[in-house]
Amino acid sequence: MKTRAKSETGGSVSGHEFKRALYEVLEDTGKRRIGARVLRNFLIVLILINIALAVLETVPEIRDILSTHLRLIQLGSGLVFLAEYVMRLYVADLHPPLRRYGPVFSRLRYAMQPDAIIDLIGALPLLCVVFLPNQAVTMVVILRLLRFLKLARYSPALRSLISAVGNERRALLGSSMIICGVILMAATLMYLIEHDDQPEKFRSILHGIYWAITTVTTVGYGDVVPVTNLGKTVGGIVMLMGYGLIALPVGIIASAFAREIHSRDFVVTWSMVARVPLFEDLKATEIAEVAKLLQSLRVRKGGTIAEQGDVADKMYFIADGEVEIRLQHDTVYLGEGSFFGELALINQTPRTAKVVAYKDCQLLVLEAEALKHLMDRDEGLAKKIMDEARDRVAAGKRVLGELAEEELQQSGVFASSENTDQEPELFQGDDSKDEADSEDDMMEEVAGTQKDPAK
Ligand SMILES: Nc1ncnc2c1ncn2[C@@H]1O[C@@H]2COP(=O)(O)O[C@H]2[C@H]1O
């Protein structure tokens, strides 16, 4: 009886360990980095092969010669993508923010994530071939080409482009409206001018729109051209306007893309953010929003992330690696999932310690404005950050010990130390600065930062 119980426990433990290992490999977390890298590279190569084959298969000669091989490869890679999707669903309830929803709802919520939807699209061609033979050829080709989107999971550049377009959607909408307006005007004018001379080519304003689009985009097929002098003049003006108009959206996307790409060393995925304990209580959709606010930063072992006394405008979360916080009287190490750099932002003081990468680090960077926005919106999250900040200040105080405390008491710094339960003022403006000065003093003095004499 005892033996059986033991084996049952052993079985479930090893089952859980297997699931955990699978989760770590699929989500590139924990200790299984090599496995995760091998899987990632394998999937990238498979996606690229699939896209190339989907295109090549439309060449009749190639299809005739390689049809059996192509079908086998298509079936094999379809099975791999389907297995990947099913496995990601299987481990979905291990994502920290989804754990509380139970086995069914955690997976449903995971399935709603953009990355999961793209994975499903990647697996769909196989299902279409199996369940809808001969009926869904075009759909299967399109779905196979859509596997290209799966690369977004691994490519910072592709993510940057998608988010650049997303961020600039208003400007792009505005410029698109201007372009549409010009096309419509040019088409109407051309219809009115050319219709009598070329009733076949400028049969309606719709035909004029076709001419205007090919002209404004500078394509100019030459199948429809103005023949009247007035028509040629209008055509010339539209051609010149075309350059400026097309440059508008191109310029918007190009500058937004350049901005984005420089701030991304790696892709900030949903699961990377979900692993940060601070965000554990957020809903899956909220995590997706937080992910948009975070930039990525890779720092090599030994690299300095912040200098004591620096002016601060961002805080950091450790997605991978370990940092060393060099306090004046102590050194503290923070690992994966921890955050730092919040003290200076909360108190609007210079950095209270030097921070160095103890190992190679992948950091998620949150700008001061974004932190303020997050803390304003989510009281629970704000409280967690404030509690941690207070603990850190308290730890700093403890380390200073008797001697330093005496020194500080003499200089009146602990005049307000009984009030440490009170919330420190967050991101105070100039008006409230005086009120919060004593708290600021405490945080700065404890961490050993010199106060700006001008203050
Ligand atoms: N005792 C501590 N334990 C852990 N981290 C700390 C401690 N003191 C300071 N820090 C972190 O080190 C960071 C240095 O920059 P900041 O002052 O912005 O924010 C600080 C905290 O995030």
The ligand as an SDF file (V2000), in Angstrom:
LIG
                    3D

 22 25  0  0  0  0  0  0  0  0999 V2000
   18.6240   47.4830    0.2560 N   0  0  0  0  0  0  0  0  0  0  0  0
   18.3270   47.3200   -1.0280 C   0  0  0  0  0  0  0  0  0  0  0  0
   17.9590   46.1180   -1.5070 N   0  0  0  0  0  0  0  0  0  0  0  0
   17.6860   45.9370   -2.7980 C   0  0  0  0  0  0  0  0  0  0  0  0
   17.7380   46.9190   -3.7050 N   0  0  0  0  0  0  0  0  0  0  0  0
   18.0820   48.1420   -3.3010 C   0  0  0  0  0  0  0  0  0  0  0  0
   18.3990   48.4170   -1.9480 C   0  0  0  0  0  0  0  0  0  0  0  0
   18.6880   49.7130   -1.8590 N   0  0  0  0  0  0  0  0  0  0  0  0
   18.5760   50.2380   -3.0960 C   0  0  0  0  0  0  0  0  0  0  0  0
   18.2120   49.2960   -3.9670 N   0  0  0  0  0  0  0  0  0  0  0  0
   17.9450   49.4380   -5.4180 C   0  0  0  0  0  0  0  0  0  0  0  0
   19.0820   50.0600   -6.0280 O   0  0  0  0  0  0  0  0  0  0  0  0
   18.5750   51.0640   -6.8660 C   0  0  0  0  0  0  0  0  0  0  0  0
   19.5170   52.1830   -7.2130 C   0  0  0  0  0  0  0  0  0  0  0  0
   18.7800   53.1290   -7.9840 O   0  0  0  0  0  0  0  0  0  0  0  0
   17.4640   53.7580   -7.3310 P   0  0  0  0  0  0  0  0  0  0  0  0
   17.8550   54.6030   -6.1920 O   0  0  0  0  0  0  0  0  0  0  0  0
   16.6480   54.3650   -8.3970 O   0  0  0  0  0  0  0  0  0  0  0  0
   16.6620   52.4890   -6.7920 O   0  0  0  0  0  0  0  0  0  0  0  0
   17.4240   51.6170   -6.0350 C   0  0  0  0  0  0  0  0  0  0  0  0
   16.7530   50.3530   -5.5940 C   0  0  0  0  0  0  0  0  0  0  0  0
   15.9420   49.8420   -6.5910 O   0  0  0  0  0  0  0  0  0  0  0  0
  1  2  1  0
  2  3  1  0
  2  7  2  0
  3  4  2  0
  4  5  1  0
  5  6  2  0
  6  7  1  0
  6 10  1  0
  7  8  1  0
  8  9  2  0
  9 10  1  0
 10 11  1  0
 11 12  1  0
 11 21  1  0
 12 13  1  0
 13 14  1  0
 13 20  1  0
 14 15  1  0
 15 16  1  0
 16 17  2  0
 16 18  1  0
 16 19  1  0
 19 20  1  0
 20 21  1  0
 21 22  1  0
M  END
$$$$
